[in-house]
Amino acid sequence: MYLYWNIIKFNFFRFFAYPFEIIAGIAKRSLTIVFLVLFWSIIGQHSDNPIAIYDLISYFLIASAINSFVMAEYTVFGGWIGDIVKQGDLTNYLIKPISLVPYLYSTYVGKIGLRLSFSVFTLILGLLLSPPKSFISVVLFILFLFLAMLISFSFNIIVGVLAFYLTDVKGIRSSVSHFTNLLSGATAPLALFPVDLRNFVLLTPFPYMIYGPINALKTTTIDENVIREISISTGWAIVLLILAVFLWKRGIKRYEAIGI
């Protein structure tokens, strides 16, 4: 465990050699939240379920933080895995006496350490604007956040291992990423969806990457709907994780590279 912590620290502190990138990264994340709030505040005025501007600000602050924590945005971790597979750099990791997936995950967490640090700030700010409704809300938030991490991690691995099987996965990755961003609640609050469409989307794994944890913060009782959402998200987490492990192990067997 200490090894992986050192890997995270090493990759994270590399950012401090480039202060302008730190400023640019913070500005980019901030502007993204501002434009999303402005856009959906305008759209929401003509929706059957309008959302107050105050709630939109809190929603996108928390959504942005969760999006970074679980790495759902553009399946960035999976895209990085795909890149090192295609470039043959995966060999550099395979020859090391380490557990490969934890090592890769720790390396990438360090690479996006600045983004994660900023996300802690946006999460705290979002929670201050819209605090959990009860102790049950906190417990459900933690549970759904854990399930969101499992689902997103599996998606990233699945997207990454496509590089073992296909010559070019950028098109597929881009399509999956845009689809995920829309249905997960990252760029569009599911509360603004038509009821029938929202009920259908809740049967898929996508909303449980971001919408699930956010919705949990407003939940005060464990009723039939909550149990159903927990069951669906848990089921998807298990299925996708099994699929990710299977494809990863099979892909590693197929992998060929020359040199170091």
C-alpha positions, -999 to 999 in steps of 0.1 A, spaced: 0 0 0 29 24 9 43 17 -26 12 29 -44 9 59 -21 45 69 -32 35 64 -68 6 88 -64 27 114 -47 55 112 -73 32 117 -102 12 144 -84 41 166 -74 54 167 -110 26 192 -117 42 218 -94 70 222 -119 44 238 -143 25 265 -123 7 278 -154 -9 244 -160 -22 245 -125 -39 279 -132 -52 268 -165 -66 235 -151 -85 253 -123 -98 279 -148 -110 252 -171 -129 233 -144 -144 265 -130 -156 278 -164 -171 244 -173 -193 245 -141 -203 281 -148 -214 275 -184 -233 243 -174 -252 262 -147 -260 290 -171 -271 267 -199 -294 245 -178 -308 274 -159 -321 287 -192 -333 253 -204 -349 246 -170 -371 276 -172 -391 258 -200 -390 224 -183 -419 207 -166 -395 203 -136 -376 236 -133 -346 236 -110 -337 268 -91 -303 284 -100 -291 278 -64 -298 241 -67 -281 240 -101 -249 255 -87 -248 230 -59 -256 201 -83 -229 208 -108 -203 215 -81 -210 181 -66 -213 164 -100 -180 178 -112 -163 165 -80 -178 130 -83 -170 130 -120 -133 135 -112 -133 111 -82 -147 81 -102 -130 91 -135 -162 89 -154 -154 119 -176 -144 107 -211 -133 74 -195 -99 91 -191 -82 62 -172 -94 38 -199 -81 61 -226 -47 63 -210 -45 25 -208 -55 23 -245 -27 47 -253 1 28 -235 -11 -4 -250 -10 9 -286 24 26 -280 39 -5 -265 46 12 -232 26 -14 -212 57 -36 -215 75 -12 -191 49 -20 -165 46 -57 -172 83 -63 -165 81 -48 -130 74 -71 -100 41 -53 -91 4 -58 -93 -3 -42 -127 -37 -28 -124 -32 -11 -89 1 3 -102 -15 18 -133 -44 31 -113 -21 47 -87 0 63 -115 -31 78 -131 -45 91 -98 -12 109 -94 -14 123 -129 -48 139 -122 -40 148 -86 -45 185 -93 -80 178 -107 -88 157 -77 -76 183 -53 -98 210 -69 -127 185 -68 -124 182 -31 -129 220 -29 -160 219 -53 -175 190 -33 -172 208 0 -186 240 -15 -215 221 -31 -223 203 2 -222 237 20 -248 251 -5 -269 219 -3 -260 198 28 -272 162 32 -308 160 45 -301 134 72 -277 108 85 -293 83 61 -284 107 32 -247 105 42 -247 67 45 -265 64 11 -241 89 -5 -211 69 7 -227 36 -6 -236 50 -40 -202 67 -43 -185 34 -38 -208 17 -64 -201 46 -88 -163 41 -84 -168 3 -92 -190 9 -122 -168 37 -136 -136 17 -129 -150 -13 -148 -161 10 -177 -126 25 -179 -110 -10 -179 -134 -22 -206 -127 8 -228 -89 5 -222 -87 -32 -231 -104 -26 -265 -69 -15 -276 -59 -52 -273 -85 -62 -298 -90 -32 -322 -65 -11 -342 -83 22 -333 -105 27 -303 -107 65 -303 -140 67 -321 -156 41 -299 -142 57 -268 -155 91 -279 -190 78 -286 -191 60 -253 -178 90 -234 -204 114 -248 -232 89 -242 -220 84 -206 -216 121 -198 -252 127 -209 -269 98 -192 -248 99 -160 -259 133 -151 -225 149 -156 -237 174 -182 -275 172 -178 -295 168 -145 -317 138 -148 -345 157 -131 -349 176 -164 -355 144 -184 -390 133 -193 -403 109 -167 -405 79 -190 -370 85 -203 -356 90 -168 -372 58 -156 -356 39 -185 -322 55 -180 -323 45 -143 -323 8 -154 -289 13 -170 -255 17 -152 -248 52 -164 -268 73 -139 -252 55 -110 -218 70 -118 -229 105 -108 -266 110 -104 -269 81 -78 -246 97 -52 -261 132 -58 -296 119 -55 -287 101 -23 -279 134 -6 -316 143 -9 -329 110 3 -342 108 39 -359 74 40 -350 40 25 -381 31 5 -389 9 -24 -373 32 -49 -340 34 -30 -338 -3 -26 -345 -8 -63 -317 17 -72 -293 0 -48 -301 -34 -64 -297 -21 -99 -264 -3 -93 -250 -32 -73 -260 -57 -101 -244 -35 -127 -212 -31 -106 -208 -68 -102 -216 -76 -139 -193 -49 -153 -164 -58 -129 -166 -95 -139 -166 -85 -176 -137 -61 -171 -116 -87 -153 -123 -113 -180 -115 -89 -209 -83 -76 -191 -69 -111 -185 -77 -122 -220 -62 -90 -234 -30 -94 -215 -26 -129 -229 -29 -115 -264 -6 -86 -258 27 -86 -278 54 -59 -276 91 -57 -285 117 -39 -265 115 -19 -232 
